[in-house]
C-alpha cells in the first residue's frame, strides 16, 4: 500500500525528532511492504521566518492532499507573545486544527514498564499501572470563543473570553470517547464543572443522553477539580477521560507527567473527514535544539498512533510500541528518562536502536 504523509518539522527540536520518526516509518515500510510519500509543510516559527506568517496560505490544502499529518513541535521565545498574532506559532496550531476539523485530541497516557521508577508518584501507586486515553475537545470552548477588551470607568481595562459549546460539539466528542471505551475497558469519565458553569451543565446532560446508546460502557461524572486530584492519587482508576478544551489542555498535561516524562507521550488530533494530525505532546525545547539531546520516542509513538487510527494497520502500530519498550527495557535512555543504571544515548542513536529492534 502507498500512503501520503505531510511532515511539519517545525521549530526547535522538531526537525530532529521528525527525522527519527521518518526512519521508523521507512523501516516499517521495508518490513511490511508499504510505500510512503512525504510532503514537507512549513508551519510555526520557521514559517514566520520564511514567509512572514506562521500559517502560510495553502497550508491546509497541502495537508488535506495527504492521508495523515506528522508534526514535530512548534514555538519558541523568538516568536513570543510580543509578536503579532499572525506571526505566533500557537496561532498556526489553532488554525490548522480548525481548518482540518480536528475536534478530538487523543492522548494515550501510559506508564511504560521500564519507567515505573521515573514516575513522580509513590512506587506503590505507579506499580498499579497507568493506561488512560485522554479525549479532549479541540476546536471549541474558550480558546475559540469571542474575546473582548475594553475600558471601564472604575476598574481600568477589563477583558472577556467567551466559553461556548453546542449540543452538536459535545455529542460528537462524547461519541468518540464512548467508541474508544468500547475497544478498551468500557469506562468513560466525563469531566466538567457542572456545579458552576452552564456550559458544563449542557455537557453533562448531553453526555447522559448519548450514554443510552452505549449500554455496555459505564459513564461517570467527575468534577474537574476532583479529577485533577484523582490523577495524582490513583490514576489507575481511569480508562477513558473526556472533557472540554481548556480542562483537557490542563488535565492531559497532568496525566502525562505522572507517567514519568513528557518526552514519551504521543497524541492524535482527529476529525470526521480530513487527515488526522499526529504529534508529541512536548514542546520545541529550543534550549537543546541541534544538540542531539532530544527524546524522539513521543514522536515515534505518535507514528504508532498514525498506523492504528489513520492507516488501520494495528500490527505495524503494535510493532513500533514493542520496539520502544524493548529498547527502554534494555537500559537505553535519553537524558530526560535516565536512571542511575541506564545507558545514555542521543536522539539519533535512540532512533537507530528502535529501527534496529524493528528489523529483528
Secondary structure, 3 states (H helix, E strand, C coil): CEEEEEEEEECCCHHHHHHHHHHHHHHHHHHHCCEEEEEECCCCHHHHHHHCCCCCCCHHHHHHCCCEEEEEECCCHHHCCCCCHHHCHHHHHHHHHHHCCCCEEEEEEECCHHHHHHCCCCHHHHCCCCEEEEEEECCCHHHCCCEEEEECCCCCEEEEECCCCCHHHHHHHHHHHHHHHHCCCCEEEEEECCCCCHHHHHHHHHHHHHHCCCCCCEEEEEEHHHHHHHHHHCHHHCCEEEECHHHHHHHHHHHHHCCCCHHHCEEEEECCCCCEEEEECCCCCHHHCCCCCCCCHHHHHHHHHHHHHCCCCHHHHHHHHHHHHHHHHCCEECHHHCCCCCEECCHHHHHHHHHHHHCC
